[in-house]
């Protein structure tokens, strides 16, 4: 990891007293803090724990990681693969929602995010893939040297210990191959396969092969187009989730320089010479407590079955709190952070002598930067936030993989179905016993791992029309109005790249998420739409206004329409006819207007928000440079999915691990 040595600053240090009693593995956690730390990391999810772990490998460094959520208690709902998705909406979820999506049906949508030690790795679907080489070569081409595929691959490998599938016969039957040159053998995260496979996956892959889509040899070797049975972050020995907490924290908790506090919400980054807003700095009433979701979680899991645009910022008077506003000439020094247990608790301060690293996740990173004076000047002035730096890109460029569920239940009873785990008590009891005794059987197969990442040109004859429409768009046609010219310039470069890459038959336009019970959910992989995440109050305990603006660019909608029509072709092949699917959503006779309505009502997140603190040049709307240092600062970095300039065609956890290992 690259961390330039920075000089210590002279400041009075206070002792932060926090009387907590939690203990993990014989060492006090949440005990009295040091007067200062070399490094403070905000957010102990995937990227935060990776960075804290790697920094603390040097015994001379002191590192503090501050997490708003609590530590889990090794519940089965987290560890056992059969429960994948069940804890979404539960006590370890921020329970965030979007603003109303007026371009769809006018309703808000849930936006699940992990609020727990380990972050999203506790809640996610355990899928482990990296995307295509061109995803990262595009990052590099946008002005980020060293972030291409060849630059990223060593760090993808560093994070994992890859174990091939347990049976050669299974490998052959399900086309599971791997290239040892692209996999790690000694990393913290266990990456492998379940001890059970549903045969419907073979039918699906054979169907797509018949339609001209070849199965990927290794979905993690950079050639990511086509169907593939991807690995998951599962321990091959005990068949439990291998998450960030259990891989980057638990084995290293005894390090004396590796400090973690939980249940503490960072309210502001402290910048030398910049004051805070009184609402940010002082206790308030209300706000969100730890774990807003119900303790029971979510019976519908990830919703892979069926299941508003942001107005321009108001005009405002010239900034009243401008300090060193130009990031080109500024060299601001970060001195520490303020934090509190809840909205009504007194703010506490802890200092950093070297760096502060924000790893709070795409949505909360944008919020924290804005509350700390880093963001669009008009937005900060609206809430009387003293401006440290006018950075228009903070909270803009929000990208997400949006999905729409389908429902084609399979009626061939000779095939085992995952639905039997909830409809057949005897079957589920036997499966549970097999899991408890041998760590095999259906309870190991909760993750939706038989996926497809399909190029547009291989599923429709209309791809050239869609891409022509994309190329004819002006950059501002479907963006939020009134954006800074640098953000428009950055999007113009992104749009050109997207149109060029999606014309290739090696670049995925969308994903099929197969649950082996009759859902072939489709999700946009390279969206043209861009959203926002902005504070709507100076109170750090009030959530930001999250507007993903899904499908505001019509290209994304056209991709989903073609994907749903292609599902019909898949279901019409002999291997899929054998499964006896009933086409309920969409109905077999649905026309494009009907499919449009299904899309409007059914769009949800795939839990992959990214891009709100983009790694781009300043003139392209960037927030961080290629070392992930916030432009205009000496010692403030961001390390999470918010730095992605463009979202890759992948489930994002493996990408975030790689990014955090690289910094």
C-alpha positions, 0 to 999 in steps of 0.5 A: 500500500502507498502511504506517503510519510507526512509530518506530525502537526502541532496541536493540543490533544485531548484524551477521548473518554468513552466508557464501553464494556464490549469485548472481542476475543480477550481484548477490550474494544470501545475502550478509552481511546489514545490521545491521537492516532497516526491514521483514522479510518471512518467506516469499518466495512470492507474497505475500512477493515482492509486499510486498517489491517494493512496499515497496522501491519507496521507496529510503529503505526497506530490506527483507529477505525470508527464504525457507526454500526455494531459488531454482529454476534455470529448469527446463523442468518449472517454466516449460513449461506441458506439465509443469504438476503434474509438480513437485508432490512434487519438490525445491521442495515442502515434502512435507507430509502431513495427519493421518489423516482418520478421517472418510474412510478413515483415511489421511493425504493429501499437502498440497503447498506451495511451498518455493522462491523464488516459493512456490506460483506455481512449483508451481500449475496456473496457473489465474487467477480471482478468485471472485465479488463476493459472496465479498469482499462477505462478507469486508467484511460480517464486519467488514473495511471496504474488503475488498469486491469494489469495494475489491479490484478495483483491486488484482486489476487492479494485479497483472496485464497481461491479454492477450486470446486470440490469435484472434477465431475461437477466442474465439468458438468457446470463448466467451472474452469479457472486460470490459476494465474489470476487467483490468489492462494494466500489472501484473507478472504476464502473464495470457493464454491458451495457443496451443492448445485442446482441442475437448472443452472446447466439448462440455463447455460446450455440454452444460452450456448444454443443462442450464441452466448458462450460460457466464460472460461473463468469469470475473474480473468478479465474476459467477463462476457457470457454466462458463468458459474461464479465463485462466492466468498464462502469458506470451502471447509465449513461452508460459511460466509467469509466476510471482512470482519472474519477475515481482516479483523478477527484474526488480528484483533490482538494487535495493540495498534489496531483499534476499532470502536463501534456504535459511533457515528463520525459527524465531521472531518476536522480541517485546519482553519475551517469551522463547522456548522453549529447543527453539525457540531452540536447534539440534536433531537431525533436522527437515526439510531443504530440498526434502523431495520427490524430485528427479523430482517427481510423475508424476501431477501434480495428480491430477485423475483418480481417485485424521481428525478433530482431538481436543479439546485436552487440559486443561492447568494455568493458563498459566505463561508469561503476558505481556501476554496480552490482545490487547484491551489489549496493544500488543506490539512486534516487534523482529525474527526468528530463523532458521537454515539447518536444525535443527542450525544455530545460530540467527541474529538480524536486527532490524526497525526498523518491521515484520515481515510474515509471508507464510509461507503458511497452514500455516507462518504458523500454526506460526510464530505459535504457536512465537512465543507467539501462539495458543491458550494451552492449546496453547502451554502444552502445549509450554512456549511462553511466551505473548505473546498468547492468540489462540485463532484462530491455527491454527483456521478452516482451510478448503480446497477438497477434490476427488474425481477421476473417470475417464470416458476418452473413446474417440472417437479423432477428438478429440485428447487430452492423453493422447497426449503420454504414450502416443504418442511421435511425437505428443509429439515433434512437439508439442515441436518445435512448442513449441520453434519457434513457441511454439504447440501442445499443449505450451502447453495444460497448465493445466486451464483449461476449468472450471465453478463451478456453483450448487447449485440449478441441478444438483439438486432436492435443494438446498433439503433440503441447505440446510435441513439446513445452517440447522438445524445448531447452530454446534458440531455439526461443529466440533472440541470445546472451541473458544474461544467467539469461534471458535464465534461467528465460525463461526456468522456464517460458516455463516449466510452460507454457507447464505444465499449457496448458495441463490442461483443466482449463487453456486458450490457446487462446481467441475468441473475438466476435463482434456479426457481424461475427468476431470471432477473435482469440488471443494467451493468453499464448505466448511462444514467447518473444520480446524486447523493446530497445532504438535505440537512446540516444534521449528520444523523439525518440521511442524505437525499439519495436519487439514483435516477435509474433509467433517466437516460433512455438507453438503460431502459432500452437495454432492459427491454431487450433483455426481457425479450431475450429471456423469452428466447431463452425460455423457448429453447429445448433445455428450458422448455424441459423445466416447464416455466410459466411466464407470469412476469412479464407475461408471454404476450406482453408488448413493449408498452406492458414491459415498460410498465413492469420495468417502471414498477419493478426497478430496484437497486442491485445494492451497488451504488458507486461514483460519488467521490470519483477518481477523476481529474478536477477538470472532469469533475473529480473528487480524488486523484489517482492516489485517492487523495481528495483534491486540494488536501494534504492528508484526506483520502477516500477508499470505497466504491465512491471513488469508482469513476465508472461502475464495472460490470460485476458484483462490487465486493471483490472490486472494493477489496482490490481497491483497498488492497491497492491504495 
